[in-house]
Amino acid sequence: MTAMLIDLLDEDVQLHEGIGYNIRDLRDDLSAASDPTSVAFNLETHKYRKDFENLVSQADLGLIIRYENNYEPALSGQRSWLLQAKRVYETKHDPNRRYEPRAKFNSFDADQDARIRELVRFVDDDFFRYLLYCPRPDGLDQRTKNELSYLRSRALRLEIFDYASGLQVRDDVLNGSHTLAAGMFVADIEGCPKTLGEVHAGLLKTATPLSWFIVQHIPGGESHLRGRLSDGTGLRQGIELHRGSDDLVSMIVRGDEEVVGIISEKLAERRWAGRMLPAATLTITISAGEPADRDRPRWDLVD
């Protein structure tokens, strides 16, 4: 089911490229599977008071991923993220190669990076990610496709493709990298790719396809492919879900004006003038079973 969900979510996020796969198609495919898994999406746009306009960033998206397990409720939880969108620009050196591996993302600068780090330190939670918009390789010229394919293969060359996630990576590579050769990637502050080539060279380490990032919120669904932390002191672990829904990060991601106002006032004392209110918040809910299943007798778990 994890592998299928990656495929389906990957198709669903391709809508901006004109691929006719909508939420109804996703639900129909999930209902045809044997596993009782469902996915729901809710997009909420925010209207803020006029005095908050300077705190709203059109490039920011609030993302809340909820996992509801109606068979084992203790596994349920959610994680909230503030995403800063970046898109890669054409290189324009060759009209036949609009996007080369050296194509760069917009607006990476030291001042912005410092503001983001100050916000993360103040909130004391790892809740910020970059959302990288890239052209899908299958729409690029053959030479660029080959170069990006080589970079992805190099990124995976030392991996042992075991467990469900590893086998899905292997199958995806053998079948043309449908989900790995993606157009939307998620990256954290540390080691964020600066070019299109670096995105594919850091596959599943410093850059994760959006569909894989979503599925990693399912307990047991995190990838076995774990990248080294920037300081080389340890391995990056899977995504840990939070039990509560009213924590500070969730309030920021949902666009709570009062909370953001207090934080902005505190950070202003440190010469911080960044924007943190998202223009919209997307909530993705992945459910195992139905709410009625919570009342069914529990079964003995086998060690």
VEXDREN-2710 file (C-alpha; in Angstrom, 1 decimal):
% VEXDREN-2710
k/r/px/py/pz
1/MET/0.0/0.0/0.0
2/THR/2.8/2.4/0.7
3/ALA/4.2/1.9/-2.8
4/MET/0.8/2.4/-4.4
5/LEU/0.2/5.5/-2.4
6/ILE/3.5/7.0/-3.5
7/ASP/2.5/6.4/-7.1
8/LEU/-1.0/7.8/-6.7
9/LEU/0.1/10.9/-4.9
10/ASP/2.8/11.5/-7.4
11/GLU/0.2/11.5/-10.2
12/ASP/-2.0/13.8/-8.2
13/VAL/0.7/16.5/-7.8
14/GLN/1.3/16.6/-11.6
15/LEU/-1.9/18.5/-12.2
16/HIS/0.0/21.8/-12.9
17/GLU/1.6/20.0/-15.9
18/GLY/-1.7/19.2/-17.5
19/ILE/-1.9/15.6/-16.5
20/GLY/-5.6/14.6/-16.2
21/TYR/-5.5/12.8/-12.8
22/ASN/-7.7/14.3/-10.2
23/ILE/-8.8/13.6/-6.6
24/ARG/-11.7/11.4/-7.8
25/ASP/-9.3/9.2/-9.7
26/LEU/-7.1/8.9/-6.6
27/ARG/-10.0/7.9/-4.5
28/ASP/-11.2/5.4/-7.1
29/ASP/-7.8/3.8/-7.3
30/LEU/-7.5/3.6/-3.5
31/SER/-10.9/2.0/-3.2
32/ALA/-9.9/-0.7/-5.6
33/ALA/-6.9/-1.7/-3.5
34/SER/-7.2/-4.4/-0.8
35/ASP/-5.8/-2.2/1.9
36/PRO/-8.5/0.0/3.7
37/THR/-6.6/3.3/3.1
38/SER/-8.1/6.6/2.1
39/VAL/-6.7/10.1/1.5
40/ALA/-8.5/13.5/2.0
41/PHE/-7.3/17.0/1.0
42/ASN/-8.4/20.3/2.3
43/LEU/-7.1/23.7/1.1
44/GLU/-7.9/26.7/3.2
45/THR/-7.0/30.2/2.1
46/HIS/-6.5/32.9/4.7
47/LYS/-7.7/36.4/4.9
48/TYR/-5.8/38.5/7.4
49/ARG/-6.3/41.9/8.9
50/LYS/-4.7/44.8/7.1
51/ASP/-2.1/45.3/9.8
52/PHE/-0.9/41.7/9.2
53/GLU/-0.4/42.2/5.4
54/ASN/3.4/42.7/5.9
55/LEU/3.7/39.3/7.5
56/VAL/2.1/37.3/4.7
57/SER/4.3/35.6/2.2
58/GLN/2.7/34.5/-1.1
59/ALA/5.5/32.0/-1.5
60/ASP/4.6/30.3/1.8
61/LEU/2.3/27.3/2.1
62/GLY/1.2/25.8/5.4
63/LEU/1.1/22.0/5.2
64/ILE/-0.5/19.7/7.8
65/ILE/-0.2/15.9/7.3
66/ARG/-2.4/13.8/9.5
67/TYR/-2.3/10.1/9.9
68/GLU/-5.4/8.5/11.4
69/ASN/-5.1/4.8/12.2
70/ASN/-8.5/3.5/13.3
71/TYR/-7.2/0.0/14.0
72/GLU/-4.3/1.1/16.2
73/PRO/-5.2/4.7/17.3
74/ALA/-2.0/5.0/19.3
75/LEU/-0.1/5.3/15.9
76/SER/-2.1/8.3/14.9
77/GLY/-0.7/11.8/14.8
78/GLN/0.2/14.7/12.7
79/ARG/3.0/17.0/11.6
80/SER/2.8/20.6/10.6
81/TRP/5.2/22.3/8.1
82/LEU/5.8/25.8/6.8
83/LEU/7.0/25.5/3.2
84/GLN/8.8/28.2/1.3
85/ALA/8.4/27.8/-2.5
86/LYS/11.4/28.1/-4.8
87/ARG/11.4/27.5/-8.5
88/VAL/14.3/26.8/-10.8
89/TYR/15.0/29.2/-13.6
90/GLU/15.9/28.5/-17.2
91/THR/19.6/28.7/-18.0
92/LYS/18.9/30.3/-21.4
93/HIS/22.4/29.5/-22.7
94/ASP/21.0/27.1/-25.3
95/PRO/17.5/27.5/-26.8
96/ASN/17.3/23.7/-27.2
97/ARG/18.2/23.1/-23.5
98/ARG/15.9/25.4/-21.5
99/TYR/16.9/23.7/-18.2
100/GLU/20.3/22.3/-17.7
101/PRO/21.6/20.7/-14.5
102/ARG/23.2/24.0/-13.6
103/ALA/19.8/25.8/-13.6
104/LYS/19.5/27.7/-10.3
105/PHE/16.6/28.3/-7.9
106/ASN/15.3/31.8/-7.2
107/SER/16.0/34.0/-4.2
108/PHE/18.4/32.1/-2.1
109/ASP/20.3/34.7/-0.1
110/ALA/22.1/34.9/3.2
111/ASP/19.7/37.3/4.9
112/GLN/16.7/35.1/4.2
113/ASP/18.5/32.1/5.4
114/ALA/19.5/33.9/8.6
115/ARG/15.8/34.9/9.2
116/ILE/14.6/31.4/8.7
117/ARG/17.1/29.9/11.1
118/GLU/16.2/32.6/13.7
119/LEU/12.6/31.6/13.4
120/VAL/13.3/27.9/13.8
121/ARG/15.5/28.5/16.8
122/PHE/12.9/30.7/18.4
123/VAL/10.0/28.2/17.9
124/ASP/12.4/25.3/18.8
125/ASP/11.0/22.9/16.3
126/ASP/12.2/21.5/13.0
127/PHE/9.1/22.7/11.0
128/PHE/10.5/24.6/8.0
129/ARG/11.1/23.1/4.5
130/TYR/11.8/24.4/1.0
131/LEU/9.3/23.3/-1.6
132/LEU/11.3/23.1/-4.9
133/TYR/9.5/23.4/-8.2
134/CYS/11.4/21.8/-11.0
135/PRO/10.6/20.7/-14.5
136/ARG/9.9/17.0/-14.7
137/PRO/12.8/15.2/-16.5
138/ASP/10.5/13.5/-19.0
139/GLY/9.7/17.0/-20.4
140/LEU/13.3/18.0/-21.0
141/ASP/15.7/17.4/-23.8
142/GLN/17.4/14.0/-24.1
143/ARG/20.8/15.2/-23.0
144/THR/19.5/16.8/-19.8
145/LYS/17.3/13.8/-19.1
146/ASN/20.4/11.5/-19.4
147/GLU/22.5/13.7/-17.1
148/LEU/19.7/13.9/-14.4
149/SER/19.2/10.2/-14.7
150/TYR/22.9/9.6/-14.1
151/LEU/22.9/11.9/-11.0
152/ARG/19.9/10.0/-9.5
153/SER/21.6/6.6/-10.2
154/ARG/24.8/7.9/-8.5
155/ALA/22.8/9.0/-5.5
156/LEU/21.4/5.5/-5.1
157/ARG/24.4/3.5/-6.0
158/LEU/25.3/2.4/-2.5
159/GLU/21.8/1.6/-1.3
160/ILE/20.5/-1.8/-0.3
161/PHE/17.0/-2.0/-1.7
162/ASP/15.2/-3.9/1.0
163/TYR/12.0/-3.5/3.0
164/ALA/8.9/-2.1/1.4
165/SER/10.3/1.3/0.7
166/GLY/13.6/0.0/-0.7
167/LEU/11.8/-2.4/-3.0
168/GLN/9.6/0.5/-4.2
169/VAL/12.7/2.5/-5.0
170/ARG/14.2/-0.4/-6.9
171/ASP/10.9/-1.0/-8.9
172/ASP/10.6/2.7/-9.6
173/VAL/14.2/2.9/-11.0
174/LEU/13.6/-0.2/-13.2
175/ASN/10.3/1.2/-14.5
176/GLY/11.6/4.6/-15.5
177/SER/11.7/6.4/-12.2
178/HIS/8.1/7.5/-12.4
179/THR/8.0/8.9/-8.9
180/LEU/11.7/9.6/-8.3
181/ALA/12.1/11.7/-11.5
182/ALA/9.6/14.2/-10.0
183/GLY/8.8/17.8/-10.5
184/MET/8.3/18.8/-6.8
185/PHE/10.8/18.2/-4.1
186/VAL/11.0/18.9/-0.4
187/ALA/14.3/20.0/1.2
188/ASP/15.4/21.2/4.6
189/ILE/17.5/24.2/5.5
190/GLU/20.7/22.2/5.9
191/GLY/22.2/21.3/2.5
192/CYS/19.3/22.5/0.4
193/PRO/20.1/22.1/-3.3
194/LYS/20.9/25.2/-5.2
195/THR/20.6/23.8/-8.7
196/LEU/18.5/21.3/-10.6
197/GLY/21.4/18.9/-10.8
198/GLU/21.9/19.1/-7.1
199/VAL/18.3/18.1/-6.5
200/HIS/18.7/14.9/-8.4
201/ALA/22.2/14.2/-7.0
202/GLY/20.7/14.4/-3.5
203/LEU/17.7/12.2/-4.2
204/LEU/16.1/11.0/-1.0
205/LYS/18.8/12.5/1.1
206/THR/18.9/16.3/0.7
207/ALA/15.9/16.4/-1.7
208/THR/12.8/14.2/-1.4
209/PRO/10.0/14.0/-4.0
210/LEU/6.8/15.4/-2.5
211/SER/4.9/12.2/-2.8
212/TRP/7.6/10.3/-0.9
213/PHE/7.7/13.1/1.7
214/ILE/4.0/12.7/2.4
215/VAL/4.1/8.9/2.7
216/GLN/7.1/9.2/5.1
217/HIS/4.5/10.4/7.7
218/ILE/2.9/7.0/7.9
219/PRO/4.5/5.0/10.8
220/GLY/6.7/2.4/9.1
221/GLY/6.5/4.2/5.8
222/GLU/9.6/6.3/6.2
223/SER/12.3/5.5/3.7
224/HIS/15.3/3.4/4.7
225/LEU/17.4/5.8/2.6
226/ARG/18.6/8.2/5.3
227/GLY/21.0/11.0/4.5
228/ARG/23.9/12.1/6.7
229/LEU/23.3/15.2/8.7
230/SER/25.3/18.2/7.5
231/ASP/27.8/18.0/10.4
232/GLY/28.3/14.3/9.8
233/THR/27.5/13.4/13.4
234/GLY/24.7/11.0/12.7
235/LEU/21.9/9.7/10.5
236/ARG/18.7/11.6/9.7
237/GLN/15.8/9.8/11.2
238/GLY/12.2/9.3/9.9
239/ILE/9.5/11.9/10.5
240/GLU/8.1/11.8/14.0
241/LEU/4.4/12.5/14.4
242/HIS/3.0/14.8/17.1
243/ARG/0.0/13.7/19.1
244/GLY/-1.5/17.2/19.7
245/SER/-3.1/19.5/17.1
246/ASP/-2.8/22.8/19.0
247/ASP/1.0/23.1/19.4
248/LEU/2.7/26.4/18.5
249/VAL/3.9/25.2/15.1
250/SER/0.3/24.1/14.1
251/MET/-1.0/27.5/15.0
252/ILE/1.7/29.2/12.8
253/VAL/1.0/26.9/9.9
254/ARG/-2.8/27.5/10.3
255/GLY/-2.2/31.2/10.2
256/ASP/-3.1/32.1/13.8
257/GLU/-2.7/35.9/13.8
258/GLU/-2.4/36.3/17.6
259/VAL/0.4/33.7/17.8
260/VAL/2.3/35.1/14.8
261/GLY/1.9/38.6/16.1
262/ILE/3.5/37.7/19.5
263/ILE/6.3/35.9/17.8
264/SER/6.9/38.7/15.3
265/GLU/7.1/41.2/18.2
266/LYS/9.5/39.1/20.1
267/LEU/11.7/38.5/17.1
268/ALA/11.6/42.2/16.1
269/GLU/13.7/42.8/19.1
270/ARG/16.4/40.7/17.4
271/ARG/16.1/42.8/14.2
272/TRP/13.9/40.1/12.5
273/ALA/11.6/41.3/9.9
274/GLY/10.7/38.1/8.1
275/ARG/7.3/36.9/6.9
276/MET/5.7/33.8/8.3
277/LEU/2.0/33.8/7.7
278/PRO/1.1/31.4/4.9
279/ALA/-1.4/32.6/2.2
280/ALA/-3.0/29.1/2.4
281/THR/-2.8/25.9/4.4
282/LEU/-3.1/22.4/2.8
283/THR/-4.2/19.6/5.1
284/ILE/-3.7/16.0/3.9
285/THR/-5.3/13.3/5.9
286/ILE/-4.3/9.7/5.4
287/SER/-6.6/7.2/7.1
288/ALA/-6.3/3.5/7.8
289/GLY/-9.8/2.1/8.2
290/GLU/-13.0/4.0/9.2
291/PRO/-13.8/5.7/12.5
292/ALA/-16.3/2.8/13.2
293/ASP/-13.3/0.4/13.3
294/ARG/-12.1/2.0/16.5
295/ASP/-15.0/0.3/18.4
296/ARG/-14.1/-3.2/17.1
297/PRO/-12.4/-5.6/19.5
298/ARG/-8.6/-5.4/19.5
299/TRP/-6.6/-8.3/18.3
300/ASP/-3.4/-9.7/19.8
301/LEU/-0.4/-8.3/18.1
302/VAL/2.3/-10.8/17.1
303/ASP/5.8/-9.8/18.0
END
